[in-house]
């Protein structure tokens, strides 16, 4: 690869990085940074949204840990959310995934096509 090709490749990667980090507000809690509430969407959209901002959807265990070990900070995160149900990245079969109710710690699973859960990403 010559210098020109390398410079073009670096420029493309830099452009992708700029697109991957839009104006999302982040809050550090524990060892993770948590995004603002990104709204209601289905599970597949949540996974794609997380990837598009250079992050990931938290696991079910990470969401439960947030409630169990950082309850006050967790409540501040969800103050302005229209729903307390948040998707996790943890699947429950091929067509369902776990969600966690952040104001009480209840967990359940729902069809991945459901748009009744909010999304917060972590990095």
N, C-alpha and C positions, 0 to 999 in steps of 0.2 A: 504494500500500500504506500503510495507516495504522499508527500506532505499535503498537497491540495485535497486529496481524498480524505485524509485524516482530519483536516480542518473542517471539511463539510460534515463528516460524521460527528465530530464534537459539537458543531453548531446544531445539528438535528437533535442530538441528545440534550443539549441545553434547552432547546425549544420544548422538548417533551417534558423536561423537568419543570419549566415555567408553567406549562399546562397542568401538571400534576399537583401543583401547590397553589390553588386559588385562595381567595381570602376566606379561609376557614379559621374560626377562633379555636384555640386549643387551651386546655387546662391540664396542668400536670397534677396527677394524683398518684401517689405511690411511685412505682417505677414506669408508669405509662403516661402518655399524653392522650387526653380524651378530647375528641372533637365536639363542637357544638352539635345540637340536635339538627340533623340534616333532613328531617321530615319523614313522612310516611312513605314507604315503598315496599315492594315485594322483596323476597330474600335474594333473588338473582340480581335485581337492581341494586340492592344494598352491597352485594359483593363487588359489583362493577363500579359503583360509586366509590367504595373504599380504594379500590385499585387505581381509579382515576385521580385520586388526591394523594397517592403515594402512602397509603395506610392500609389497614385491614379492619374487618369487623371483629370485635372481641369474642372470645370463646364464652361459652356458658359459665365456666368456672371463673373466668376473669370478671364477668358481670356480678356473680355471686360474691366474689372476693371484694369487689367495690362496695357492695352493700354491707358485708360483714365487717370489713376492716377500715372502711372510710365512709361511714354512714352520713356524717354531717356534710362532707364534701360532695357526696353523691346527691344529697337533697338539693344542694345549691345547683348542681348540674341540671336537675329536672324541673326546677321552679317554673321555667317558661315553656316547658314542653306540653303540647296538648294531650299527650298520652304518656303513660308510664311504662308501656310495653315496648321493649327494645329487642331487636333481633340479635341473636348470637350467631357466630360462624359454625356452631356445632350442629351437625345434621342429625336428624332422627329418621333414618331411612332415606330413600331416594327422592321422595316428594314432600317431606316435612323437615322442619328445622326448629330448634329450641328458641324460645324467647324468654326474657326475664322481666318481671314486673319490678321496676327499680324503687318503688315506694314501699315495698314489703318483702321482696325476695322470692315471691312465688315464681315458679318456673312452669312452663308447659310447652307444648309444641303445636305448630300450626302448619297448614299447607304453605309451601314456598311461594305460591301465587297470591297469597293473602297480602293485602296492603294495610293491615290493621296494626302493624308495629312500626315504631320509629327506628331511626338508625343513628348510632354514634360510632365513630371509628376510633381506633387507637393506633399509636405509633410509638 
